[in-house]
Amino acid sequence: IKVLKPGEVSFKDDVQPILHDYCVSCHSLGGRGYAKSGLDLTSYEALMKGTKFGPVVIPGNSDASTFTKLLTGTARGLKMPAGLNETGTLDRQYILTLRKWVLQGAKNN
């Protein structure tokens, strides 16, 4: 488990590996999550494009971003990743990393 490091969160080094390991199998072309929402998590550009319902990341505002609401289970009863484990959630450190990235402006770094 990668521990949240101090300083700036990098999309390439910190965020993308989490998305790749836990999200892309459903949220890419042909995946269940992509079919339902249109959310593609295979690249920064695709994530920032959002879903067929609108954007999911509001740079600088983790609390209002659907992206982080889905990870914490505060988005209309949905919690992602679906069926991940017995707790039904990502490791806390991963969620903190993703929230921090959004808070820091969701940069493509």
TORZAFI-260279 format. One record per residue: x, y, z of N, C-alpha, C, CB in turn; residue in one letter. Coordinates in steps of 0.02 Angstrom, whole numbers, padded with zeros to 5 digits, always signed. Each point is the difference from the previous one (the first is absolute). Glycine has a CB too. Layout:
<nodes>
XYZXYZXYZXYZA
...
</nodes>
This chain:
<nodes>
+00043-00059+00000-00043+00059+00000+00045+00062+00000-00093-00062+00061I
+00078+00106-00107+00039+00062-00005-00027+00050+00051+00023-00021-00123K
+00022+00046+00164-00020+00048+00052-00003+00070-00030+00053-00072+00090V
-00104+00110-00071-00008+00068-00024+00061+00040+00018-00125-00007+00011L
+00158+00034-00061+00061+00038+00013-00017+00074+00005+00068-00086-00061K
-00025+00122+00098-00012+00072+00005+00014+00034-00067+00031-00003+00122P
-00058+00062-00132+00013+00036-00062-00053-00013-00052+00120-00005+00025G
-00101+00021-00087-00048-00004-00054-00012-00071-00024+00036+00114-00034E
-00099-00130+00022-00018-00065-00027+00007+00003-00076-00080-00023+00097V
+00111-00026-00125+00011-00004-00073-00052-00045-00032+00123+00020+00017S
-00155+00005-00070-00047-00043-00036+00036-00061-00027-00070+00100-00031F
+00125-00090-00002+00037-00055-00032+00027-00051+00051+00031+00078-00092K
-00002-00054+00147+00033-00045+00047-00045-00026+00055+00103+00060-00025D
-00154-00022+00044-00042-00018+00058-00071-00019-00018+00070+00075+00067D
-00102-00035-00109-00071-00010-00016-00010-00054-00052-00022+00119+00029V
+00057-00113-00085-00010-00047-00055+00011-00074+00020+00035+00091-00077Q
+00016-00106+00118+00007-00070+00021-00060-00027+00040+00123+00019+00001P
-00153+00023+00041-00060-00021+00038-00057-00013-00049+00037+00066+00102I
-00048-00019-00148-00054-00009-00049+00011-00062-00042-00016+00125-00003L
+00078-00136-00017+00016-00059-00041-00014-00065+00038+00088+00067-00059H
-00068-00069+00123-00007-00062+00038-00072-00014+00023+00116+00017+00037D
-00156+00035-00026-00065-00011+00031-00061+00023-00041+00059+00010+00105Y
-00048+00029-00157-00058+00032-00033-00005-00014-00075+00009+00087+00086C
+00047-00091-00120+00000-00003-00073-00034-00063-00027+00106+00066+00001V
-00105-00121+00036-00032-00061-00025-00074+00011-00015+00082-00069+00065S
-00115+00112-00026-00071+00016-00013-00008+00065-00038-00030-00061+00104C
+00075+00108-00092-00008+00067-00029+00048+00011-00058-00037+00042+00110H
+00028-00084-00161+00034+00007-00064-00046-00029-00053+00117-00007+00053S
-00102+00021-00115-00042-00024-00055-00015-00075+00007+00048+00089-00076L
-00111-00107+00078-00020-00070+00008-00014-00020+00072+00067-00024-00100G
-00050+00066+00147-00011-00015+00071-00070+00018+00023+00120+00018+00020G
-00143-00050+00034-00067+00012+00028-00010+00073+00021-00002-00118+00038R
+00051+00145-00002-00006+00069+00023-00001+00050-00057+00058-00034+00103G
-00019+00019-00154+00001+00044-00059-00068-00003-00035+00125-00017-00014Y
-00153-00043+00007-00064-00007-00033-00056+00037+00037+00037-00112-00043A
-00035+00111+00109-00052+00032+00040+00008+00076+00003-00007-00103+00067K
+00069+00126-00060+00009+00071+00014+00036+00039-00056+00002-00031+00119S
+00036-00005-00160+00041+00033-00049+00067+00023+00029-00103+00036-00058G
+00116-00053+00121+00062+00021+00032+00058-00046-00020-00065+00047+00097L
+00114-00017-00128+00061-00035-00023+00057+00024+00045-00043-00011-00122D
+00076-00034+00156+00054+00018+00045+00068-00022-00026-00080-00008+00095L
+00086+00001-00160+00064-00022-00029+00050+00056-00010-00063-00090-00055T
+00041+00152+00061+00047+00056-00009-00025+00061+00039+00032-00043-00115S
+00013+00090+00124-00018+00063+00035-00056+00035-00039+00118+00011+00046Y
-00110-00006-00111-00049+00036-00041-00069-00032+00005+00091+00033-00079E
-00093-00099+00079-00064-00035+00004-00033+00010+00068+00042-00085-00082A
-00002+00082+00136-00027+00012+00067-00029+00070+00005+00084-00080+00048L
-00047+00128-00073-00023+00070+00005-00060+00014-00045+00118+00033+00027M
-00128-00073-00079-00059+00007-00043-00063-00019+00040+00070-00026-00103K
-00063-00022+00148-00056-00020+00042-00043-00054-00030+00002+00113+00046G
-00066-00111-00028-00048-00051-00022-00049+00030-00050+00011-00060+00110T
-00057+00019-00133-00053+00026-00044-00047+00045+00039+00008-00104-00071K
-00001+00105+00138-00041+00044+00042+00036+00065+00018-00055-00102+00046F
+00119+00107-00064+00037+00061+00015+00067-00014+00032-00107+00059+00013G
+00143-00006+00006+00066-00009+00029-00004-00035+00068+00038+00103-00060P
+00015-00138+00079+00002-00034+00065+00052+00031+00047-00038-00104-00056V
+00086+00139+00027+00052+00032+00040-00008+00075-00003+00079-00096-00021V
-00083+00127+00080+00001+00073+00005+00067+00018+00031-00129+00010+00012I
+00177+00010-00054+00067+00014+00026-00003+00049+00059+00047-00020-00114P
-00014+00001+00169+00003+00041+00060-00057-00012+00049+00056+00083-00069G
-00107-00122+00049-00058-00011+00043-00016-00074+00005-00045+00113-00030N
+00080-00146+00075-00008-00071+00010-00070-00018+00025+00122-00008+00022S
-00150+00049+00023-00065-00014+00029-00057+00002-00051+00042+00046+00106D
-00036-00003-00157-00053+00006-00050+00011-00045-00061-00016+00117+00038A
+00075-00147-00044+00015-00042-00058-00033-00068+00006+00109+00059-00013S
-00147-00077-00038-00032-00065-00002+00052-00056+00004-00093+00048-00068T
+00151-00036+00039+00056-00048+00002+00014-00022+00072+00048+00052-00103F
-00038-00005+00148+00017-00018+00069-00063-00021+00039+00097+00079-00004T
-00155-00052-00013-00061-00022+00032-00012-00075-00013-00049+00116-00012K
+00063-00139-00048-00008-00070-00017+00048-00044+00039-00039+00033-00114L
+00099-00009+00126+00050-00039+00037-00018-00005+00074+00086+00037-00081L
-00119+00013+00108-00017+00000+00071-00071-00022+00014+00082+00092+00014T
-00120-00106-00067-00069-00025+00008-00051+00053+00016+00050-00103+00038G
-00035+00166-00054-00047+00054+00014-00036+00025-00063+00072+00033+00096T
-00069-00071-00150-00033+00020-00062-00061-00044-00014+00111+00038-00046A
-00169-00013+00065-00064-00033-00015+00002-00075+00012-00021+00088-00085R
+00051-00110+00139+00000-00071+00017+00048-00043-00039-00115+00017+00031G
+00152+00013-00077+00049-00038-00039+00068+00004+00034-00064+00023-00106L
+00101-00078+00101+00068-00001+00027+00045-00038-00047-00044+00006+00118K
+00099+00025-00135+00047-00030-00046+00066-00013+00036-00054+00058-00098M
+00089-00107+00075-00016-00050-00051-00052-00049+00024+00116+00011-00046P
-00161-00030+00003-00054-00046+00017+00028-00070+00013-00080+00068-00070A
+00060-00098+00125+00019-00069+00015+00074-00011+00009-00098-00033-00062G
+00134+00083+00086+00073-00006+00006+00021-00051+00051+00009+00118-00034L
-00034-00114+00094+00021-00045+00053-00055-00002+00054+00123+00024-00023N
-00108-00055+00079-00051-00006+00052-00022+00067+00028+00048-00110+00029E
-00005+00160-00031-00020+00066+00023-00032+00041-00055+00092-00004+00084T
-00082-00019-00146-00031+00035-00057+00031+00067-00015-00103-00058+00027G
+00166+00067-00008+00031+00065-00011+00075-00008-00014-00087+00053+00074T
+00115-00001-00102+00072+00003-00008+00034+00008+00068-00013+00050-00116L
+00076-00068+00119+00039+00013+00060-00004+00075+00016+00077-00098-00026D
-00081+00114+00089-00006+00070+00023+00055+00044-00029-00054-00041+00105R
+00115+00016-00107+00056+00039-00026-00011+00018-00074+00077-00058+00082Q
-00105+00013-00121-00014+00015-00070-00053+00054-00006+00030-00118-00031Y
-00082+00114+00072-00052+00050-00002+00029+00069+00019-00088-00088+00028I
+00130+00089+00024+00031+00062+00021+00044+00029-00056-00002-00040+00119L
+00038-00003-00153+00042+00023-00056-00043+00031-00055+00083-00090+00026T
-00137+00057-00045-00044+00025-00053-00034+00065+00021-00019-00117-00040L
-00003+00121+00102-00031+00062+00025+00051+00058-00001-00079-00068+00073R
+00140+00053-00050+00052+00052+00002+00016+00024-00070+00048-00051+00104K
-00046+00006-00152+00013+00019-00070-00053+00049-00024+00056-00112-00021W
-00120+00097+00034-00055+00045-00020+00008+00067+00036-00077-00100-00020V
+00089+00099+00085+00008+00061+00039+00057+00044-00027-00043-00061+00100L
+00096+00028-00124+00057+00037-00026-00011+00025-00072+00072-00069+00074Q
-00132+00060-00100-00016+00028-00065-00005-00051-00056+00055+00100+00037G
-00050-00165-00020-00007-00054-00050+00043+00012-00061-00115-00019+00040A
+00179+00031-00029+00046+00015-00055+00022-00062-00038+00040+00098+00065K
-00024-00087-00127+00028-00053-00042+00076+00003+00008-00098+00005-00085N
+00121-00030+00142+00071+00003+00016+00030-00068+00011-00018+00110+00050N
</nodes>
